[in-house]
Amino acid sequence: MDKVQELNRLVRARCPIIAINSAESTRVMDSIIDMIVLEAARTNKEHKQLFVWTVSQGLFRVLTRAEKIDGAQCFTGDSVLVTEPNVEPNVEAFLALQNIATQAPDGIYVLKDAHPYLNAPEVLRSLRDCAESLIKQKKTVILLSPHVAVPQDARKDVKVIDWPLPDNTELEAQIDTFIDQQGVSDRLNGGRAQLVRALQGLTANEADQVLAQAVITNGQLDERAIAYCIQAKAEIIGESGALEFFPAQVGLEDVGGLDNLKRWLQAAGLANTQDAQAYGMKPARGVLTVGVPGCGKSLTAKMVSSLWNVPLLRLDVGALFGGLVGQSEEQTRDALKIARAVAPCILWIDEIEKALGSGGGEQDGGTSSRVLGSILTWMEENTGSGVFVFATANDIGKLRPELIRRFSEKFFVDLPTADERATILNIHLHKAKRDPADFDVDAVAEAMVDFTGAEVEETVQQALWRAFPEHRDIDTDDLLTVAAETVPLVTTMREQIEAMRQWATRAKSASSAQRVQQQVVRESRRALEM
């Protein structure tokens, strides 16, 4: 794992204090032990001593008696108590840091869940004293916690590492270990890669629990475990509050019109392949779709998941914001960490302007600006990570230029043309289990002038509502009647839509037919003005 190598470099460079953000303390501790063993083998020297501190147990040393097992060195043994825990947590944290800086032997000191005490003045001062002292010693302090909130005054003294979730190699090994320990047979029949993908985004403990549940449910580890793990992962990710997992259910044929956007997405999918990158193409970072509400932006996001055969994660930006200092930034990092672990995937940010638009930073103490900054930095640095950002917006005027430029392409989604309305009507008649051939689709599409795609769908539903109480099937007249009674969104939002169309000259049109429609409207308007 790259993070183990990074940690080893920091330790060797005598970085005094390192903060590791991870909820998997056992997995991180195993990595630290592996790092110590490998470094001792590389240098042919004694192993570094390893100490652990918790507020409940005090400071203790992990015995490092090395033995040969299958030709490899490993750590065995129990722990030895160094200091008893104190009744007062702040005093305990203060004394632990003071002891490490002045009396304790050389080694690596892991302080678990010390972050709640770092803001106490005496602990903060002790932390900074420790940083100054350890630079000249062969000691390293590691702050290990699910959410290490380093005080502002100590940020120059602490190197922060976000520990990644298990990658494919680790998950492969974990499946093998699970099979050996549980004594179950591997009956995946070539589905190992799909099972690994189904477990991406979970912690090691969560992956073990899901595998165990799948075996208990199905009686063995076979291909049924893949679907079970996907469903379980959707529930676990959903518990985070900020992410929602969507199964691939919307196909290319379910989205009417938007041919330009569809072609670009098909090309972007090819650009993300290894062959394309070997050819010299850079993978697309994301796409921003702006336009009239109800015209297929969100539906297209769901369609891309099926088109590329990758998971879709919806990021609820509003759920990232918490009431505690630093909580919003931590929840943002956690959500983006999960997205990267699940990669390749689509990260869908719906109505992005509502949470990350301009003007919010002054009203919330700068929290929204910091969250936006975290997302912008992540988008800039994670090109090629396999996470494609699909963002939708209804009000482009609220989006900041630095956010807009992060997307590989921008598309404007306008009201569908008559032909596109006919296509959308056909789709929804099929979904309602009706044969479009039994209707005058073109006449109905012409009657639905300025309807959004959502309003076309609602027209079919309202026709069903009319006919069902009368115990009859719907016909063309029902659709025409509902269309005549409907007041389209464009009537109440005409000014906003006109403003959107003015901006649309700076973006590609999602539909070639809509581009022609916009040009006709502009030319007609000029003629009237003359």
N, C-alpha and C positions, 0 to 999 in steps of 0.2 A: 504494500500500500504506500502511495506517495507520502501520506501524512506521517507515517512512521519514519521515513527517510528525512522529512522536514524536521520532525521532532529530534531525531538524532543529530542533525546538523546544528540545531539550536543548543542542544546540550553540550556538544563538542565545542561550540563557540562560546560557551560559558554565559549563555543568556540566563540571567539570574532567576527570573520569574516568568513562567509560561502558563497561560490560562487556556484550558481546553473545554469547549462547549460540547457536551455530549450527555445524553441520558443513559448511555450504556457504560457504566463504570466498570463492570466486569470485563467487557470487551476491550476497553481502553487500557485497563490494567494488564490484560494479557499481551497487548501490543507493546506496552512499556517493558514488560519482562522479556519479550522477544527481542526488543531493541537492545537491552542490556546484555543478553546472551550473545547476540550477533556481534556487538561491538567488542565484547571480551574476546571472542574468537578471532575477530579481525586484527586486534592489537596484541593478542597473546598475553593479556594481562588479567589480573583478578577482576571478578565482576564488581561493578559498582553496588554499594549497599542501597537497599530500597526500603524506605520508611513510608508509613501511611498515618495520617492524622484524621480523626473525626471528632466532632464535639461530644459524641456519646462514649467513645472508647479511649480518647486521648491519643498519644503518639506511640506507635509500635513499629517494630522492625520486622520485615518479611524475611525469614531465613532464606539464604541463597546457597543452599547446599547443592552443588551441581552433580548430577549423575549422568551416566551414559545410558540412554534408552534408544535402542535401534540406531545407534551410532550418532545420535544428536544429543546435545546438552539441553537440559531443561531445569526449571526451578521446582524444588519440592520442599516440604517442611512446614512448620507452624510459624506463628508470630510470637515475638517477644516484646512485652510491654516495656516502654521506655519512660513514659510519664502517665500518671493517673489523670483522668478527666477532672476538670474543675466544675464547681456548681454553676458559676456564672459563665455563660457562653462567650461573651466578649472578652472576659479575662482569660479564658482558656485559649481563644484564638491569639490573643496578644502574647501570652506566655509561650505558645507553640512557635510563633515566628521569632520571638526573642531567643528562645532556646536554639532554634535552627541556625540563627545568625551568629551566636556567640559560643555555644558549647558543643553542639552536635557534631558528629564526625562527617567526613565527606560522603556524599551520596546524593540520591534523588529522593525528594520529599513530596509525596502526593497528599495535598490537603483536600479532602472531599467535602463539598457543600459548604465552603467557608464564605461564600459570597454574601450571606445575610449580615455578616459581622464586619465586612470590610469598610462600611461607612462610619463605624464608630471611630471617633478621633484618635483614640489610643491605638486601635488596630491599624488604621490607615497609616499612622506615623511609624508603627512597627514594620508594616509592609514595605514602606519606602526605605527605612533603615536597613531592612533585610536586603533589598535590591542593591543598595550601595555597598553593603558588606560582602555579598556573595560574588560580586564581580571578581574579587581577588581570591576567592576560594573555589574548591572543586565541589560545589554544591549547586543543586538546581531545585527550585520550588515549583511544583506543578499544581495549579488550582483547577480541580476537576469538579465540574458541576453541569447540570442540564442548562443552566442559564447563568453564566458568569458575568455579573454586572460590575465591571471594573470602575471604581470611582474616578471622576474626571482628573483629580490631582495625581493619580497613579498611572494614568494611561501611557505615559512616556516610559514607565518602568516595566510594563507588562506586555508581553507578546501574546496576542489572542489567536487561537486556532479553532476553527469550526471543524470538528471531527465528522467525517462523512459517514453516511449509513453504509451497510455492507455492499460491496460491489459484486459483480457477477462471479468472480473467482472465489470470493468468500462464501457466497451463497451456494455455489457448486460444492465446495468442501463441507459446508454445513449440512447439505442434503446427504452426502456420503456418511458423515458422522451420525446423523439422525438414523439412517438405515441400519448402521452397525449397532448403535446403542439400543435401538428399539427392536432389533431382530426382525424387521419387516423385509419383504421382498421388493425389489425394484421392478415394477411391472408397468413402467411409464411407456414402454414401446416406442422409444424415440422422442418422447415428449419432454425430455429433461430440459431443453432450452426454453420451452414454453413455461415450464414450472418455475424456472429461475426468473423469467420475466414477470411471472405472476407474483413473485415474492419481492421484487424490487420495490424500494420505498419503505420497507419494514425494518425495524430493528432486528438484531439477531434473536432476542427473546421472543419477539412477536412472530418471527418466521418459524421458530421451533413450535410455538403454541398452535399456529395455523396448520402446520404439517401434522401435528398430533391430532388436532380436531378432524382433519381430513381423513386420516387413517381410521379414527374411531367411527366416523360417519360412514365411510365406504368399506371398512373392513380390511383394506390394503392400500398401498401407495400405487395407484394407477392413474390413468389419464383423467379420471373424474376429479382427482385432486387439483387439477389445474383450474377448472371452473370454480371449485370450492374456494381456492386460495384467492382468486380474483374477487369473488364476492366478499370474502372476509377482509381483504385489503381495502375494498371500497368502504366498508364499515369503519375500519380502523382509521383510514385517512380522513373520513368524514368527522370522526371524533375530534380532530385537530381544530375544527371550527372554521378555519380559513380556507380549506381545500375540500372540494367535492369531486368524487371520482365518477365519471360517466362512461358506461359501456358503449361500444361502437354499435349504434342502432340506426343511424341516418346514412343512407347511401347517396351516391351522386344523383341518382334518378329522383330523389325526394326533394331536390332543390330546383325550382323552376327559374329559368333565365340565368343571369349572372355569368354568361359564357366567358367573358374576359377574366374574371376572378377565378373561375374553375380552371381555365387553362394555366394561369399563373401558378395556382396551387399544385397542379399536376407536375409542372416543371420544377417547382420548389421541392416537391417530394423526391424527384430524381436527383436534384442537386445535393440532397442530404445523404446520398449513397456513397459508399467507399470508391466506387468506380468514377463517379463524378469528381470527387475530391482528388483522386489520382490524376484526373484529366486536367486539374488546375482550377476547378470551380470552388468558390467559397459557399458553404451552406447558408441558407437564408436564416436570419435571426428571428424574423417575425413579420407579421402583416397587420396594418391598422385599417379597419373598415369603418367608414363614417357615412352616415346618411339617415334617411327617414326611418323612424321606428316602425317595426313590423314588416320590413322588406327583406328579411332573410339573413341578417348579419349573424345572429346567434345560431340559427339553423345551419349556416355554412360552417361555423366552428365545429359543430357536432359532426358534420359531414366529413371534415378533414380527417377526423379520427378513423373513420371507416376507410377513407381513400388511401391513407398511409398505413393503416393497420397498426396504429399505436394508441396508447391510452390517452384519454382527455381528462385533464384536471382543471376544474374551474376554481379560480382564485377569487375569493370574496374579500376584496381589499378592505371593506368596512369592518370585517371581523378581525383584521390585523390590529386594530387600534384598541389598546388597553388603558386602564386607568392609572397603572403604576409607572413610575419613571423608568424608561428603557424597555418596558414590556412590548410596546408596538414594534420596536426595532428587532427585538429577540424573536417575536412571532413571525416577522417578515423573513428573517434568516432561516427559521425552522421550516417555513413553507417552501422557500426556494431550495433548501437542502433536500426536502422530500422530492420536489420536482426533478432535481438533478439526479437523484438516486433512481427514480422511475424511468428516466430517459432511456431510449427516445420516447418523447411524449409531446403532447400539445398542452401548453399552459394558456388557458382561456381567461382573459380579464374582460368581463362584460361591463359596459358603461363606465369605462375607465376614467372619464372626466369627472364623475361624481365624487370619487375619492382622491384622485391624484391631479385634479385640475388646479388652476391658479387661484390664489386668494385664500387657501385654507391654512397656510402656514402661520399667518399672523393671528388667527383665531384660536389655535390650539397649542400655543407655545412653541411652534416650530416642529411638532411631531409629524404632521403630514409631509413637511419638507424633508425630514430625515428619512421617513419611509420611502418617499419618492427617490431620494438620493441613493438609498440601498438598492432599490429596483433598477435604477439607471446604471449604477456601477455593475450590478450583476449582469444586466443585459450586455454591457460593453465588454465584460471580461469573459463571458461564457459562450462566445461564438464557437460553434463546433462541439458544444456540450451535449447536443441532442435534444435540447429543450427549445421548441418553437413557440413563440409567443403570438397568440391570436387575440388581438384587442378589438373591441367594438366601442364606438362612441356615437352619441346623438348630437352633441354640441361641441364642434371642433374649436369654437372660440375659447373654450375653457382649458384647452390643452396647451401645455408649455412647449416651446420650440425644441428644447433639449430632449423631451420625451418623444416628440414626433420623429425626430431625426434618427432615433434608435431603430426604427423599423425599416426593413429592407424595401418595403413597398407600401404605398397608401392607395386605397380604393374608395371611390364614392359610390354608394348604393342608392339609386334614385327609385322613384315609383316605377313599377313594371309597365311596360308597353302593353298594347292590346294583345299582341301575340304571346307575350310572356304571361299575361293574365290568363289566357286560354290554356297555356301549359300548366300553370299553377292550379287552375280549376280542374283539369284532367287528373292531376295528382290527388287532389282532395276528394274528387268523386270516386276514384279507385279506393282511397282509404275508407270511404263510407260504404264500400262494397257495392258501388253502382257502376254500370257500364257507361262511359262518356259518350259512346255512340248513340245512346238513347236520348241525348240532349243536344240542343242547338248551342254548342259551346261557344262558337264565334259570336253569336248574338248576345249571349250573356256577358262575354268578355267585353264587348263593345259597350254594354250598358253599365259596366263597372268602371266608369271613367275615374281616374285618380284614386282608385282603390289600392291599398297596400296588399302585400301577399297575405298578411294576417287577416285582412278584411275579406279577401276572397275565400279563405278557409271558413271564416265566421258566416259568410253568406250560405255556404253549403249546410253548416250546422243549423242555422236559423230556418232554412227550408225544411230540414228534417223535423225540427220542433213544430212547424206548422202542419206538416202532413201526418205525423204520428198519431195525434189525438183523433184524427178523422179516419184512421185505419186504412190509409192508402199510401202509395209510394209517391215520391216527389217527381216533379216534371219540370220542364223548362219554365213554365209560367211561375212556379214557386220561386225559382231562382231569380227571375226578372222582378217579381214583386218585392222580394227582400232587398234586391239591389236598389230598387227605386226608393225604398223607405230608409236606406242607410245614408247617414251623413258621414262622408269619409273624413279621415283625420286631416287631410290636406285643407279642408275647409276651416277648421279651427286653428291650424298651425301654418297658415299660408305664409306669414311673414318669416317664421323660423325656417321653413323649407326653402323659401327664396334665398335666405341668407346662406343656407347650406349649398345651394346651387351656385351661388357666387363663388364660394370657396372651392367648389368642385373643379374649377379650371386649373387648380394646382395639383390635382390628383388624377389618377387613372379612373376611368369609368368601369364599374364592375361588369357592365353589360355593353356590348357593342350597339345594341338597339337603343339603349337608354342614352348613349352618347349622341346618336342621331336625333333622338327625341328632344334632348336638351338644346341641340343646335337649331332645330325647327322652332322651338319656343323662343329662343333668343332672337332669331331673325324675324319672327312674327311681332315680337315686342318692339323691335327697332322700326319695323314698318308702321306700326301704330303711332309711335312717337313722331315719325316724320309727317 
